[in-house]
Amino acid sequence: MRSDHLTGIHDAERCEMMTFWLALAVVLALMYFGAPFYVFGVLGAGWLYLAHAPWWGWAIFLPPVLLFAVPPIRARILSRPIARMLGAKGLLPKISDTEREALEAGTVWMEGELFSGHPQLKKILEQPWTQELRSDESAFLEGPVEEVCQATDEWRAWKEMDLPPDVWEMLKAKGFFGMIIPKEYGGLGFSAAGLSAVIQKLASRSFAASVTVMIPNSLGPAELILHYGTDAQRQEYLPKLATGEHMPCFALTEPTAGSDAGGLQSRGTVYRAADGTLRMRLNFAKRYTSLATVSTVIGLAFQLDDPEGHLGRGPHLGITCALIPTDTPGVDVGHRHDPLGVPFHNCAIFGKDVDVSVDCIIGGPERAGQGWRMLMDCLAAGRGITLPASSVAVAKMSARVAGAYSTVRHQFGMPVGRFEGVEEPLARLGGLSWLLEAGRVFTCGAVDQGGKPSVVSAIVKYHFTELSRRVVADAMDVVAGAGISRGPRNVLAQSYIAAPIAITVEGANILTRSMIIFGQGAMRCHPYALEEVESLAAGDMKRFDRAFWGHIGHFCRNTVRAGLLFATRGWISLPPRGGAAAKWWRKLAWSSASFAVLADLAMIGLGGQLKRRERLTGHLGDMLSWMYLGASALRRFEAEGRRPEDQAVLDWVMGYVFDHLQSAREETMRRLPLPVIGGLLRGPGVFLARLNPFALKPEDRLISSVAAVLRKPGAQRDRWLGGVYVPADPEEAVGRIERAFDLGTRALPVLDIIKNAMKEGRLPRGRPEKALEAAEREGIIHAEARRLVEEALEAREDTIQVDAFPAEALSRSVPAPGGPSPTPESTAP
């Protein structure tokens, strides 16, 4: 009897324990999948009912459920006091007018999914992948672009500090300056993918040519006129801009206003002229304005004042954009900067008492004061197309040249590319080129669907320019002395020298990383943050209540998701497709949940102070950025048919991506200055994150596999590094390297045969290339093989030569130590 009684007790305890664990599993599953609060209320009520709970159980359960589940009750008892406290202590950030206009510009795309903590991974696979261009775009690439590349001599341009006149005329005649202008206005009407492909190919040949074409087709008067101009402005300017009859520039930056455009000192004042017309008197001093010295029309950004109220909108209208003919009296465009010797027109512009009609305002007087919003709206898309395309070109050309040179250049009796120390930078060159191309195509697809993903544009501008700077440095390391000796044989030095220019323009990279990527991302991509700020500012308690408690639920759900994904290393996440890439999809879901929790801890814990914690927001921005790049890589792998030969590069890329994500996660955890929670994150949190990382750095076999692709001519190398200009002429620098690369690769098996013969004692030991005659005489190789090796050796000898100039001629162009500069004295006022 006693035994039966004890057995019954144990059975009851086991049943209760099983019920507890089952209930916990159900709760965690509901939170993982984001079930709303009322579901938990219904389940709790059902459990109490089935358990025959006493009245006091219901008395404990119902009040908090009603408090949190019924919005009017919750708003009155909880939300109003919370809103007063947040407002009194300034815990939510205040948004300035310029920040608001920047936030309202553009659209949210896949970055919103990644920011959510619960990304719908299938949506990434459903995004367009527009690697195939339209027929007219392909024809333009194969025709006019190829012709301009053939006609461009980059070394000559560097010596003369300008493109040759025939190249300028070709650019105008073939419509290069009107690629974004619709055909109805005489332009080419290219897609984002088409424009990106053109810039990529031009940049692989000439930085100067690519920048010259890039400026009119990115942030410039054409796009502003197209989107915001009056009909008269469109008819007047767009056809002439398309043909190059009008050459545009856009003047924004000033000595006191760089990244902070709100600091513009250039001013315009509205007044009524004697003939009764409204006019503006402008005074400005601009710098870093590309193409100004060759321009015929200036897009000018300035602060507009209307002290007499002629336009009826107050005395201070704000930033305004206008079209100013270059030949207007008072305009001075006669001064060029020297941007590291790079031969493109980068200029200072000055204007004193420049008198123009208010009809010069882009969009007419009605658009006065709307210039900042217009600029931000155009940058939201444009920043993600042209500069990233040129960065991809630098990466691909660096990879192509370094891979070929590492096969051609021999040291210690073997190609330098076979050394493990050289394989590592080669793998970065190959892997990052593949990754950047994935991001380029993925981003262009979004823009071509009508999106203006401002946060993504900031991500690709920052990371593409930074990564291209890294890979060109790697290529310089591989080619060594051949990279630092400037001249017509050197195809890397110009890109290496010009790298800081891309880092600086269209938003300095330091501020893009630390302020824009996460700063705008937190407001634009977070499902509740912006609504909380706006509703609190407007005093809309119903809207604030919905947003605030939605945010709390969002944080709780993501905390559970992050914990479960951490415990299972992402394996409970469902990838959109199986196969070899499935593990990386799971890690993407895991990293998204971890990021969302850290982002919310920063936003909730620091509130309005977060925008001043730039080291912290920089690392949070890194997490968001690397997730986007990883998503781009996975999209490319799937779009290209999951090629087995590309599995190694995908694994290398994703290992690189998640290693950087891991570093950003640890740095974020170290820098969260929160009481108690911050200490836990800095101590046990970082320790556990290191113990259970997203992924490890790419392993040696992947490094060797990716590097090997660059060292071997073939379809895979051409596919990875396609879209760039590769001259067939062996007298050209790249053509010379490619020819030697091809011959050297074909000759390597012959040299290996001779090496083996030496090991076997059939030939005396020594350098294989010195034993060609003996090897042929002994019948080890045929005469045709000998001729191939001799031709390869001759090509190799030619390729490894560097430029040397007569000392006297070089001395005239390079200042002696401590001597006077040979460059003209600055004539800037």
Secondary structure, 3 states (H helix, E strand, C coil): CHHHHHHHHHHHHHHHHHHHHHHHHHHHHHHHCCCCHHHHHHHHHHHHHHCCCCHHHHHHHHHHHHHHHCHHHHHHHHHHHHHHHHHHHCCCCCCCHHHHHHHHCCECCHHHHHHHCCCCHHHHHHCCCCCCCCHHHHHHHHHHHHHHHHHCCHHHHHHHCCCCHHHHHHHHHCCHHHCCCCHHHCCCCCCHHHHHHHHHHHHHHCHHHHHHHHHHHCCCHHHHHHHHCCHHHHHHHHHHHHHCCCCEEEECCECCECCCHHHCCCEEEEEECCCCCEEEEEEEEEEEEECHHHCCEEEEEEEEECCCCCCCCCCEEEEEEEEEECCCCCEEEEEECCCCCCCCCEEEEEEEEEEEEHHHECCCHHHCCCHHHHHHHHHHHHCCCHHHHHHHHHHHHHHHHHHHHHHHCEECCEEHHHCHHHHHHHHHHHHHHHHHHHHHHHHHHHHHCCCCEHHHHHHHHHHHHHHHHHHHHHHHHHHCHHHHCCCCCCCCHHHHHHHHHHHHCCCCHHHHHHHHHHHHHHHHHCCCHHHHHHHHHHCCHHHHHHHHHHHHHHHHHHHHHHHHHHHHCCCCCCCCCCCCCHHHHHHHHHHHHHHHHHHHHHHHHHHHHHHHCHHHHHHHHHHHHHHHHHHHHHHHHHHCCCCHHHHHHHHHHHHHHHHHHHHHHHHHHHCCCCCCHHHHHHHHHHHHHHHCCCCCCCCHHHHHHHHHHHCCCCHHHHHHCCCCCCCCCCCCHHHHHHHHHHHHHHHHHHHHHHHHHHHCCCCCCCCHHHHHHHHHHCCCCCHHHHHHHHHHHHHHHHHCCCCCCCHHHHHHHCCCCCCCCCCCCCCCC
